[in-house]
Amino acid sequence: MKGVWKSTLLGLGLALVLCMGPAWAQSLSELQQQAQENQRLQQQQQARIAQLNRDLANLDAATAQQLGKLRGLEAQITQLEREKAALTAQITSLDNQRKDTEARIALLEQQLEGLKARLSTMLQSLYREKAGRYLPLLRAQSFTDLAVRTRWVGRLGQHQTDLMDQITTTVRQLNDERTRLQLLVKDLSDKRQARAERIQALNQNRASVQVTLASLKQQKAGRQVLLRETLVAQAQLQADLQSLRARITAELRRIEEERRRAEEARRQAELRRQAELRRQQQQQQANARPRDTAPDSAPVPRELVGSLQFPVQGGRVAEAYGAGGNDWQTIQGSEPSSLVAAAANGVVIDSLYIANLGWTLTIRHSENVATQYVNLSEPRVSVGERVYRGQIIGNTGGGVLIPSDEMWFRVIVISSDGFRYVDPSRYY
């Protein structure tokens, strides 16, 4: 029966840890690292999305400002165009008036030429008549006749003067009117030119604003493309993270199930072992023979013999290996929660908690030898970690059935046929 429960413990406990423990631990660690990396990338993408949203808000504000400026320029251009059109209409009207005035001037000049011709003819006729009448004046018969004749000649001279004054006044008025119209046309033309130059400057400003708006729209389109791509990447990262979390949850459930099964197997093995111990004690009592000799006197590997460090500092062997059929050595520390050290250099291959026995830590030192420490509080090392001879790995006192100052210490010899426990005292 003792060989049976030993084989069961090997199959369900140590062999499972030696072959599969590091694999699932590594798989879970990789999944957790991937999840952390995914979260880091998500934070970067979230920061990028926030920056892109700020850029888009700034671009929208700049676009609104440029649109307001463009609308103001267009309103000014429209007003100036209207003023320019009104000035053009006034200039056209004044040009028409100027043309009418020039036509009147031409007509008056033509009339003036006619008057001049008629006046010249009249004067010539008058001179001839005067010449013909002066002689009779000289031959006047009386003073009265002479006075009448002199008054008639004066009236002819006054009529000539009136005609000349009328012609001069008409010509001066026409010239003044033409000058006034020319000045008005010039003033309006200058105003129209000023409006045209202002319109040209505003058109240049409008073109510049339109270029700026086109650039802002292009930048906004680029930011929107980047934002869409970043949102898609963020959604993909979120989906990947959810998948990783699901895988981690499944892996944790699987690990927990394996631990539960291993704990159940160890508990069953412990129950069978205790039953076997009770049966052996009953057999000892029936045969009246002491059973405190070592249960296993088979030869052991010579490696590490004499080199293992005593695992409990300041402790002593409270119960030797084989006493009562035990396959361990009970070591008592100087106080509860005594320090426990690794017996030799090696790698932690198993760390398992059982409520009644506390934490069980298994360290493999070579291909053929491992040590096991039972009734530890929470270990200070983890599976896969390399430890060194004398390194503190925990404290006693993690279980309920074993006193808090004691620890069960096993030395395990591993072979191709399985494993067996040997007396630890052979290795000190």
C-alpha positions as CSV (number, residue, x, y, z in Angstrom):
1,M,0.0,0.0,0.0
2,K,2.8,2.4,0.7
3,G,4.1,2.0,-2.8
4,V,0.6,2.7,-4.2
5,W,0.1,6.0,-2.5
6,K,3.7,7.1,-3.3
7,S,3.0,6.4,-7.0
8,T,-0.3,8.3,-6.8
9,L,1.4,11.3,-5.2
10,L,4.1,11.2,-7.9
11,G,1.6,11.0,-10.8
12,L,-0.7,13.7,-9.5
13,G,1.7,16.0,-7.7
14,L,5.4,16.2,-8.5
15,A,5.3,14.8,-12.0
16,L,2.6,17.3,-13.0
17,V,4.6,20.2,-11.6
18,L,7.9,19.1,-13.2
19,C,6.4,18.7,-16.7
20,M,3.6,21.3,-16.9
21,G,3.9,23.9,-14.2
22,P,6.4,26.3,-15.9
23,A,4.5,26.0,-19.2
24,W,1.1,27.4,-18.0
25,A,2.9,30.0,-15.8
26,Q,4.8,31.2,-18.9
27,S,1.6,31.2,-21.0
28,L,-0.3,33.3,-18.4
29,S,2.7,35.7,-18.0
30,E,2.8,36.2,-21.8
31,L,-0.9,36.9,-21.9
32,Q,-0.7,39.4,-19.1
33,Q,2.3,41.1,-20.8
34,Q,0.3,41.3,-24.0
35,A,-2.6,42.8,-22.1
36,Q,-0.4,45.4,-20.5
37,E,1.2,46.3,-23.8
38,N,-2.3,46.6,-25.3
39,Q,-3.4,48.9,-22.5
40,R,-0.2,51.1,-23.0
41,L,-1.0,51.3,-26.8
42,Q,-4.6,52.2,-26.0
43,Q,-3.4,55.0,-23.7
44,Q,-1.2,56.3,-26.5
45,Q,-4.0,56.2,-29.0
46,Q,-6.4,57.9,-26.6
47,A,-3.9,60.7,-26.1
48,R,-3.5,61.0,-29.9
49,I,-7.3,61.1,-30.3
50,A,-7.5,63.9,-27.8
51,Q,-4.8,65.8,-29.5
52,L,-6.5,65.4,-32.9
53,N,-9.8,66.6,-31.5
54,R,-8.0,69.7,-30.1
55,D,-6.4,70.3,-33.5
56,L,-9.8,70.0,-35.2
57,A,-11.3,72.4,-32.8
58,N,-8.5,74.9,-33.4
59,L,-8.9,74.5,-37.2
60,D,-12.7,75.0,-36.9
61,A,-12.1,78.2,-34.9
62,A,-9.5,79.4,-37.4
63,T,-11.8,78.6,-40.3
64,A,-14.7,80.5,-38.7
65,Q,-12.5,83.5,-38.2
66,Q,-11.3,83.4,-41.8
67,L,-14.9,83.0,-43.1
68,G,-15.9,86.0,-41.0
69,K,-13.0,88.0,-42.5
70,L,-14.0,86.8,-46.0
71,R,-17.6,87.8,-45.5
72,G,-16.5,91.3,-44.3
73,L,-14.2,91.7,-47.4
74,E,-17.0,90.6,-49.7
75,A,-19.4,93.1,-48.1
76,Q,-16.8,95.9,-48.5
77,I,-16.2,94.9,-52.2
78,T,-20.0,94.8,-52.8
79,Q,-20.4,98.3,-51.3
80,L,-17.4,99.7,-53.3
81,E,-18.8,98.1,-56.5
82,R,-22.1,99.8,-55.9
83,E,-20.3,103.2,-55.3
84,K,-18.2,102.6,-58.4
85,A,-21.3,101.9,-60.4
86,A,-23.0,105.1,-59.0
87,L,-20.0,107.1,-59.9
88,T,-19.9,105.7,-63.3
89,A,-23.5,106.6,-63.8
90,Q,-22.8,110.2,-62.6
91,I,-19.8,110.4,-64.9
92,T,-21.9,109.2,-67.8
93,S,-24.6,111.8,-66.9
94,L,-22.0,114.6,-66.7
95,D,-20.3,113.4,-69.9
96,N,-23.7,113.7,-71.5
97,Q,-24.2,117.2,-70.0
98,R,-20.7,118.1,-71.2
99,K,-21.5,116.9,-74.7
100,D,-24.7,118.9,-74.6
101,T,-22.8,122.0,-73.4
102,E,-20.2,121.5,-76.1
103,A,-23.0,121.2,-78.6
104,R,-24.5,124.4,-77.3
105,I,-21.1,126.1,-77.4
106,A,-20.6,124.9,-81.0
107,L,-24.1,126.2,-81.8
108,L,-23.5,129.5,-80.1
109,E,-20.1,129.8,-81.8
110,Q,-21.8,129.1,-85.1
111,Q,-24.4,131.8,-84.2
112,L,-21.6,134.1,-83.0
113,E,-19.9,133.6,-86.4
114,G,-23.2,134.5,-88.1
115,L,-23.6,137.5,-85.9
116,K,-20.1,138.5,-86.6
117,A,-20.7,138.1,-90.4
118,R,-24.0,140.0,-90.2
119,L,-22.3,142.7,-88.0
120,S,-19.5,143.0,-90.5
121,T,-22.0,143.4,-93.3
122,M,-24.0,145.8,-91.3
123,L,-21.0,147.9,-90.4
124,Q,-19.8,147.9,-94.0
125,S,-23.2,149.0,-95.1
126,L,-23.4,151.6,-92.3
127,Y,-19.9,152.9,-93.1
128,R,-21.0,153.3,-96.7
129,E,-24.2,154.9,-95.6
130,K,-22.3,157.1,-93.1
131,A,-19.9,158.1,-95.8
132,G,-22.8,158.9,-98.1
133,R,-24.5,160.9,-95.3
134,Y,-21.6,162.7,-93.8
135,L,-21.3,164.9,-96.8
136,P,-25.0,166.1,-96.4
137,L,-24.2,166.7,-92.7
138,L,-21.5,169.0,-93.8
139,R,-24.0,170.7,-96.0
140,A,-26.7,171.0,-93.3
141,Q,-29.0,173.9,-93.8
142,S,-29.5,174.5,-90.0
143,F,-28.4,173.5,-86.6
144,T,-31.5,171.4,-85.9
145,D,-30.9,169.3,-89.0
146,L,-27.3,168.8,-87.8
147,A,-28.4,167.6,-84.3
148,V,-30.8,165.1,-85.7
149,R,-28.3,163.7,-88.0
150,T,-25.7,163.4,-85.1
151,R,-28.2,161.5,-82.8
152,W,-28.9,159.0,-85.5
153,V,-25.2,158.2,-86.0
154,G,-24.8,157.7,-82.1
155,R,-27.7,155.2,-82.0
156,L,-26.1,153.2,-84.7
157,G,-22.9,153.0,-82.7
158,Q,-24.7,152.0,-79.4
159,H,-26.4,149.2,-81.2
160,Q,-23.1,147.9,-82.5
161,T,-21.7,148.0,-78.9
162,D,-24.7,146.1,-77.5
163,L,-24.3,143.3,-80.0
164,M,-20.6,142.9,-79.1
165,D,-21.4,142.7,-75.3
166,Q,-24.1,140.1,-75.9
167,I,-21.7,137.9,-77.9
168,T,-18.9,138.2,-75.3
169,T,-21.2,137.4,-72.3
170,T,-22.6,134.3,-74.1
171,V,-19.1,133.0,-74.9
172,R,-17.9,133.5,-71.3
173,Q,-20.9,131.7,-69.8
174,L,-20.5,128.8,-72.1
175,N,-16.8,128.5,-71.3
176,D,-17.5,128.6,-67.5
177,E,-20.1,125.8,-67.9
178,R,-17.8,123.7,-69.9
179,T,-15.0,124.2,-67.3
180,R,-17.3,123.3,-64.4
181,L,-18.4,120.1,-66.1
182,Q,-14.8,119.1,-66.9
183,L,-13.9,119.6,-63.2
184,L,-16.9,117.6,-62.0
185,V,-16.0,114.8,-64.4
186,K,-12.4,114.8,-63.3
187,D,-13.4,114.7,-59.6
188,L,-15.8,111.8,-60.2
189,S,-13.2,110.0,-62.3
190,D,-10.7,110.3,-59.4
191,K,-13.2,108.9,-57.0
192,R,-14.0,106.1,-59.3
193,Q,-10.3,105.3,-59.7
194,A,-9.9,105.3,-55.9
195,R,-12.8,102.9,-55.6
196,A,-11.3,100.6,-58.3
197,E,-7.9,100.6,-56.5
198,R,-9.6,99.8,-53.2
199,I,-11.6,97.0,-54.8
200,Q,-8.4,95.6,-56.3
201,A,-6.7,95.6,-52.9
202,L,-9.8,93.9,-51.3
203,N,-9.8,91.3,-54.1
204,Q,-6.2,90.5,-53.3
205,N,-7.0,90.2,-49.6
206,R,-10.0,88.0,-50.5
207,A,-7.8,85.7,-52.6
208,S,-5.3,85.4,-49.7
209,V,-8.2,84.6,-47.3
210,Q,-9.5,82.0,-49.8
211,V,-6.0,80.4,-50.0
212,T,-5.9,80.3,-46.2
213,L,-9.4,78.7,-46.1
214,A,-8.4,76.1,-48.6
215,S,-5.3,75.3,-46.5
216,L,-7.4,75.0,-43.3
217,K,-9.9,72.7,-45.1
218,Q,-7.0,70.6,-46.3
219,Q,-5.5,70.4,-42.8
220,K,-8.9,69.6,-41.4
221,A,-9.5,66.8,-43.9
222,G,-6.1,65.4,-43.0
223,R,-6.8,65.5,-39.3
224,Q,-10.2,63.8,-39.9
225,V,-8.5,61.0,-41.8
226,L,-6.0,60.5,-39.0
227,L,-8.8,60.6,-36.4
228,R,-10.8,58.0,-38.3
229,E,-7.7,55.8,-38.6
230,T,-6.9,56.2,-34.9
231,L,-10.5,55.4,-33.9
232,V,-10.4,52.3,-36.0
233,A,-7.0,51.3,-34.4
234,Q,-8.4,52.1,-31.0
235,A,-11.5,49.9,-31.6
236,Q,-9.2,47.1,-32.8
237,L,-7.0,47.4,-29.7
238,Q,-10.1,47.4,-27.5
239,A,-11.3,44.2,-29.2
240,D,-7.9,42.6,-28.8
241,L,-7.8,43.6,-25.2
242,Q,-11.2,42.0,-24.6
243,S,-10.0,38.9,-26.3
244,L,-6.9,38.9,-24.2
245,R,-8.9,39.4,-21.0
246,A,-11.1,36.5,-22.0
247,R,-8.1,34.3,-22.6
248,I,-6.5,35.4,-19.3
249,T,-9.8,34.6,-17.5
250,A,-10.0,31.2,-19.2
251,E,-6.3,30.5,-18.4
252,L,-6.8,31.5,-14.7
253,R,-9.8,29.3,-14.5
254,R,-7.8,26.4,-16.0
255,I,-5.0,27.0,-13.6
256,E,-7.3,27.2,-10.7
257,E,-9.0,24.0,-11.8
258,E,-5.6,22.3,-12.1
259,R,-4.6,23.6,-8.6
260,R,-7.9,22.4,-7.2
261,R,-7.5,19.0,-8.8
262,A,-3.9,18.8,-7.6
263,E,-4.9,19.8,-4.1
264,E,-7.7,17.3,-4.1
265,A,-5.3,14.6,-5.3
266,R,-2.8,15.5,-2.6
267,R,-5.6,15.6,0.0
268,Q,-6.8,12.1,-1.1
269,A,-3.2,10.9,-1.2
270,E,-2.7,12.3,2.4
271,L,-5.8,10.6,3.5
272,R,-4.6,7.3,2.0
273,R,-1.2,7.8,3.6
274,Q,-2.7,8.5,7.0
275,A,-4.9,5.4,6.6
276,E,-1.9,3.4,5.6
277,L,0.0,4.8,8.6
278,R,-2.9,3.8,10.9
279,R,-2.9,0.4,9.4
280,Q,0.8,0.0,9.9
281,Q,0.5,1.2,13.5
282,Q,-2.2,-1.4,14.0
283,Q,0.0,-4.0,12.5
284,Q,2.9,-2.9,14.7
285,Q,0.8,-3.2,17.7
286,A,-0.4,-6.6,16.6
287,N,3.1,-7.8,15.9
288,A,4.6,-6.0,18.9
289,R,7.5,-4.9,16.9
290,P,8.9,-1.4,16.8
291,R,8.6,0.4,13.5
292,D,10.9,3.4,14.0
293,T,13.6,2.1,11.6
294,A,14.0,3.9,8.3
295,P,11.5,2.6,5.7
296,D,13.9,2.9,2.9
297,S,17.4,1.6,3.1
298,A,18.0,1.5,-0.6
299,P,21.2,3.1,-1.9
300,V,20.9,6.8,-2.8
301,P,22.8,8.9,-5.4
302,R,26.1,10.2,-4.1
303,E,25.6,13.7,-5.6
304,L,25.0,16.4,-3.0
305,V,25.7,13.9,-0.2
306,G,27.1,15.9,2.7
307,S,26.4,19.3,1.0
308,L,22.8,20.1,1.9
309,Q,22.3,22.9,4.4
310,F,20.1,22.4,7.4
311,P,16.9,24.2,6.2
312,V,15.6,25.7,9.5
313,Q,18.0,28.2,11.1
314,G,18.5,27.4,14.8
315,G,16.3,24.4,14.5
316,R,16.6,20.7,15.4
317,V,15.3,17.4,14.1
318,A,12.2,16.8,16.2
319,E,11.2,13.5,14.5
320,A,13.6,11.4,12.4
321,Y,12.8,10.2,8.9
322,G,10.9,6.9,9.1
323,A,9.5,7.4,12.6
324,G,6.0,6.1,12.6
325,G,6.4,5.3,8.9
326,N,6.8,8.9,7.8
327,D,8.7,9.7,4.6
328,W,9.8,13.1,5.9
329,Q,12.0,14.5,8.6
330,T,10.2,16.8,11.1
331,I,12.3,19.8,11.9
332,Q,11.4,22.2,14.8
333,G,12.5,25.8,14.7
334,S,13.5,28.0,17.7
335,E,10.2,29.9,17.5
336,P,7.0,30.1,15.5
337,S,7.5,31.5,12.0
338,S,11.2,30.4,12.0
339,L,13.1,31.3,8.9
340,V,13.4,28.5,6.3
341,A,16.4,28.4,3.9
342,A,17.0,26.6,0.6
343,A,19.1,23.5,1.3
344,A,21.1,23.9,-2.0
345,N,21.2,25.7,-5.3
346,G,18.3,24.9,-7.5
347,V,15.1,26.0,-9.3
348,V,11.6,26.3,-7.7
349,I,9.4,23.8,-9.6
350,D,6.2,23.8,-7.5
351,S,4.4,26.1,-5.0
352,L,1.1,24.7,-3.7
353,Y,-1.2,25.7,-0.9
354,I,-3.2,23.2,1.1
355,A,-5.3,24.5,4.0
356,N,-4.3,21.9,6.5
357,L,-0.6,21.7,5.5
358,G,0.1,25.3,4.5
359,W,2.3,26.0,1.5
360,T,4.4,23.2,0.0
361,L,7.5,24.3,-1.9
362,T,9.5,22.0,-4.1
363,I,13.1,22.8,-5.3
364,R,14.9,20.8,-7.9
365,H,18.7,20.8,-7.4
366,S,19.8,18.4,-10.2
367,E,18.4,15.8,-12.6
368,N,18.1,13.3,-9.7
369,V,17.6,15.2,-6.5
370,A,14.9,17.6,-5.2
371,T,13.9,18.9,-1.8
372,Q,10.4,19.6,-0.4
373,Y,9.4,22.0,2.4
374,V,5.9,21.5,4.0
375,N,4.0,23.9,6.3
376,L,5.3,27.2,5.1
377,S,3.6,30.5,5.3
378,E,3.4,32.4,1.9
379,P,6.7,31.7,0.1
380,R,9.2,34.4,-0.7
381,V,10.1,32.8,-4.0
382,S,7.9,31.8,-7.0
383,V,7.8,29.0,-9.5
384,G,10.6,29.2,-12.1
385,E,12.9,31.3,-9.8
386,R,16.4,30.2,-9.2
387,V,17.5,30.0,-5.6
388,Y,20.8,29.6,-3.9
389,R,22.0,27.6,-0.9
390,G,21.1,29.4,2.3
391,Q,18.6,31.8,0.6
392,I,15.5,32.5,2.7
393,I,12.5,31.0,1.0
394,G,9.8,31.4,3.7
395,N,8.8,30.9,7.3
396,T,7.3,28.0,9.2
397,G,3.6,27.9,10.2
398,G,1.3,28.0,7.2
399,G,-0.9,25.0,8.0
400,V,-3.4,24.0,10.7
401,L,-2.5,20.3,11.4
402,I,1.3,21.1,11.9
403,P,2.6,23.3,14.7
404,S,3.7,26.8,13.5
405,D,7.3,26.2,14.6
406,E,7.7,22.9,12.7
407,M,8.3,21.9,9.1
408,W,8.3,18.6,7.2
409,F,11.4,18.2,5.1
410,R,11.8,15.7,2.3
411,V,14.6,14.7,0.1
412,I,13.4,13.3,-3.3
413,V,15.4,11.0,-5.5
414,I,14.2,11.1,-9.1
415,S,14.8,8.3,-11.6
416,S,13.3,7.0,-14.9
417,D,11.0,4.7,-12.9
418,G,9.6,7.6,-10.8
419,F,10.7,9.1,-7.6
420,R,11.2,8.0,-3.9
421,Y,11.8,9.8,-0.7
422,V,15.1,9.1,1.2
423,D,16.5,10.1,4.6
424,P,17.5,13.7,4.5
425,S,20.2,13.1,7.2
426,R,22.3,11.2,4.6
427,Y,22.7,14.5,2.7
428,Y,23.7,16.9,5.6
